[in-house]
Amino acid sequence: MPNQSEIIEFLKTYKAPIIIILAGFFLTGMSFYLFIEIAEEVLEKEEFYIDSTVQNLIEPIRSTLTDNIFGYITEGGSVWFLSVASIVLLVYLFLNSKYSNWFLIYFTINMIGIAGLTKGLKLLFERERPEVLEQYDGSGFSFPSGHSTGAIAFYGFVIYLIVISHLDKKWKWLINIVLGIFALLVATSRVFINVHYVTDVVAGISLGLTFLFVCIFALEVTLWQNRRKKKRVG
């Protein structure tokens, strides 16, 4: 049984990881809860006041210029772009000796898993889009937003890799803020070009965060177990 001083020392040593883990569980729970709440309403074919309100606010400021700008931004969450970017990241992880193969495995699970889950949910809910625009990948069913789930899953994992890297703290903050903003811009671009409702995007972000946190947590647990095994062998 550990004494009081040992417990205090443990909390001092692992204070930051404990806070991060608790925050992760809280965000995962909140994200999943939000997704379920929206999904229930969509399944019952309910209309959301926020969807029509945001559409009415955006419509007067939409133009060819805004469509072009957000059309370029939205490519950051497209299947072709995320596929190419994922392959590049996998090659980097494979060639970089400081990353174990578990990073490759869980990143692959993260990306393929969220893609398959999103596709399955679209077929389940069968929600029609506000507008079908093939040039912006705006075809098929609407809920949840695939660009949103994919962007959160991919850029979120990259943010995680940067957090655990040896980069200078100021660079970590700068890069991660830029990546976070870009991921959110990709998601919101779907509303601006009118191929998704706000609730599609919010649900997509929530689902992407939930799946991302589960994958990262599973990866961290796996790495921790491997470290324990090595210590025992050593």
Steps between C-alpha positions, in 0.01 A plus 500: 500500500662832395544758773393864480839628381510243218151600387596869504817425303299298246250783453782753455675281243191409300289811559505612135424155350216447749345837413535426127339157541209638702450785252510247216233285663284806563529625141438151363187464712370844406573445130326164495202637694462790255516264203235270649269794576516628141482149352178420686331810359625428147379140524154630591512736198480805725592841359753713685441871551876564494531348151253737339623797705863456393397441138303825503799686648749361249290529184525883466882493523553206265665589172719345234803624696395341831403178323843487335686573825310241702511266202880494528490467879255210488751296296698466822241247613439325168557127455781543249689756710470314830596174327819652356580682826443180700736302277767770538459494879515119510825504301641761739403294806645185343834664416531684831654255747374684809143394422402140566282307256208560735479860377452373144241246612287738705523781244377256235218387729418866566468593132347183355274460801355851487450474122311172531297620797402822323397312186291256702325779691419686180325189369320458832366855532445571127477875556476705183741786440385864486653513151672244276824641356728240343790745459525527880450126568146593596325180396352206685349526845572786736523374860759506643742716302780279367733795443454595866562152643798445271658839569467465876637145495800584281603844624421398856743208479767728351444741791548208740830407330621858530401516868715195583787616275818676616417824323536824690185580698428823310518313168270231634243762594530687170477193275220340698292817509537534121407133448204528736367812329545343156313184605210713624508708180477182293197397703325838487574536129241229439231730638622807308484320165158362603567128462442432871283621784663638815383195692673271248826680568463519879415130508799427273737693725359326810528154345850572369617617843349197672664252265831689508514506881418128520780416254755721677404360840530143369840587350625650827381196697676268253824700522479502881452123510801452271715721724398295805590175323842635403567610859411153629722331244781747570 
